[in-house]
Amino acid sequence: MDVTSDGAAETPVAVGAQLRAAREQQGQSLEDIGRLTRVPVRHLVQIEEGRLEGLPAAPYSAGFVKAYARAVGLDPVVLSHDFREEFDNANRNTPRIAYAPYEPADPVRLPPRLLAIVASGDRSAASHGLRHLAQRAVDRGRPGRSRTARRCW
């Protein structure tokens, strides 16, 4: 927390606000920063506005903040650290969906008979097809037939 000259404690300034102030002081637009950093402008807008819920995971977003800080001449390590704290606080306050494992209604049930018949039919058709291909390969390798004789048929 920063302390002013009169001894009163200042409220901490959000990372996004610091980045926006530095960018505006240099006269750059968000599009300029986006081109320099290769960070999508929509993410830069969310960082500046403090809307952290729509950003990617923390490591990616912290990298975006570092790139933005370098582009405007601020300390990337400090801002990244502060941003991670903001990001963690925002995620801590977001309600989580409780995980409920999927359990089938009746695990003893078997697949329908028709499905079992079709599956076994597919298996026998596939085996018949493989047998046919193997026989053709063997027939092609017979010594009694020349290449030209095969082509004439």
N, C-alpha and C positions, 0 to 999 in steps of 0.2 A: 504494500500500500504506500502511495506517495504521500509525503508531508509537504504542505506549502510553507512559505516563508513565515506566515503568522502562527504556525504550529498546528493548524487544523488539518485533520486527515482528509485527503482527497478520495473520492470514490474512484475505484479502478476503471480505466477506460477500456472498453471492449476492443479486441484485436481488430475487428472489422472497421471500427471507427478510426483507429490509428492508421490503418492502411488507406482508408478513404481520404483522411486529412492529408497524408503524405502525397497521395496521388494528385489531389486537387491543388496542393501547393506547387507541384511541379507542372501543373497544367496538362496532365495526361488524361485521356479518356479510358474507359474500361476496355474498349476495343483495342487501344494501343497496348495496354497491359496484357490483354489476351493474346495478342500477336507476339509480344516479347516472351511471355511465359509458356505459351501453348496450352494454357488452361482455358477451358470453355468459359465464355463470358457469363453464362447462367450461374456457374459456380462462384465466380468472382462477385456477382451481385448478391448471392446468398451469404457469402462470407462477410461482405460489407454490411449487410442488413442484419446479420446475426441470426439468420434463419438456418440453423444447423441441421434440422431434421431431414432436409432433402439432399444433403451432401453424401458423397460416398463414404466408405469406411474411414476411420480416423487416420490411418497411415497415409492414405491418398490425400485426404483433405489437409493434413498437416504439411504434406509436400507442396500442395497448392499455396498454402500460406507462406512457406519458405520462399517459393519462387516469386510470389507477389512482393514479399518484403525485400528481396534482392533487387527487384525491378524498380522499387521506389526508394532504395537506399536505407532501409531500416535493418536492424539486427534480425536475421532470419531465425537464429536459434532461440532467442528469447521469445519472439512472437510465436514461434511454433510451439514452444512449451506452454505459453499462456493459452494458445488456441486449444491445445489438447485438454487443458483443465476445463475450459469453457465447454468443449465438446463432451467430455465425460460428465460434467454437471448436467448438461442438457439431456444426455442419454439416461442419466440416473433418474431424472424426473419423468421420463417417458414411460408410460405403463407397458409392461411386457405381456405378450401373449403366452399363457401357460401351455407347456407342451403336454399333449395327451397322446400317448402311443396308440396306434391303430390296432384294434383287436377285431378279428373277424367274428361275425355273429355266432357261427357254429363251426369250429375248426374240424369237426369230425366229418362234415359233409364231403362227398366225393363229387368230381365233375359229372355232368350229365352223360348218360350213355352215348348219345349221339356224338358228343364231343370226343369221347374216347374212341369211338368207331372211326370217325373222320381222321383223327390223329394217327391211328394205326394204319389206315388206308394210305395216308400221305407217306408214312414211313415205308410201306411196302412199295409204293410207286417210286419213291426215291431210290430204294435199293434196286429195283428193276432197271431204272434209268442208269445207275452206276454200272450195273452188270453189263448192260448193252454197250456203254461207252468202253468198258474194259475189253469186251469181245471185239469191238471195232479196232481198237488199238492193237490187239493181238493179230487180227486178220491183216492189218497193214504191214506187219513185220514178217509175213510168211515169205520164205525165199523163192517159192515157185512162181510168184507173180512179179512181173517187172512194173516199173512206173508207167511205161507207155501202155501196157496191157490194161492197167487199171483205168487210165484215162479214156480208153476206147469204149469201155462199157458204157 
